[in-house]
Amino acid sequence: MQKDIKLILIGFVQLLFLSANTFFIAYKNIPMIAISCFLTNIVFSYSVKVLAFSGMRQRISFSIGCTFGCIAGTLIASFILGA
């Protein structure tokens, strides 16, 4: 159960930064693109390590986190840019 929660949080954070990065790209906000891209890739490299030998349950947990992270990242980025 603790591993599932960890994967939900990793997925959430990864897609939070990734979706925000996509939003920043659309608005050509170069400083925010650089920050969100860097953070996305740091979390991505960690998530690959964690997911490499996980089972289906852990992958589903990660995907749930990604779903909510994508929504949150889009909302937060739109708030930051006032869009």
N, C-alpha and C positions, 0 to 999 in steps of 0.2 A: 504494500500500500504506500509506503514512504517513497519507493522508487517511482510509482505512478504519479504522485504529487510532484516530485522533482521533475519528471518529464513534462508534465503539464506546464509547469513554470518555465522550463527551458523553451518549450514550443511557443508559449505566450510571448516571452521576451524576444525570441528570434523573429517572429512574425510581426511583433510590434514595431521593431526597428525596420524590417523589410518593407512593410506596407507604408510606414512613414517615409522611407527613402523613396519609394515610388511616387508618393504624393509630392515630395520635395523636388524630384526630377521634373514632374509635370509643371511645376512653378519655377523651375530653374533657380532654385535657392542653393547656390553652390556650397556655402558653409554648412548648411544642414545636410546636404547630400553627403559631404565628406564625413561628418560625424556619424550619421545613421549608417552609412556604408561600412565604416570601420567597425562599429559596434555589432552590426549584423554579422559580419564575418568572424569576429571573435566568438560570438555565441554559436555560429554555424560550426566552427571547427570543434567546439566542445560537444555540440549535439551529435556530430558524426561519431565521435569517440564513444559517447554513451550509448547511441542506438545501434552501433555495429553488431553487437551480439545480443540484442534484446529480442523478446518474443512479440507476438501479435498484440497482446494486452498492452505492453509498453508502447508500441507504435500507435495504437489507438489513443492512449493517454496523451502522447506527444501531439497527435493530430487535433485532439480536442483543444489543447493549449494553443496550437497554431491558429485555429479558427477564431478563438476569442482574442488572441493577440493581433490578428489581422484587422478585426473590427476596431479594437482599441487604438491601434496604431494609426488607422485612417482618421478616426475621430480626433485624436490628439494632434496629429499633423495639421488637420484642417483648422483646429483651434489655434495652434501656434501661428499659422499663416493668416488667420482671420478669413478663411475662405468658406 
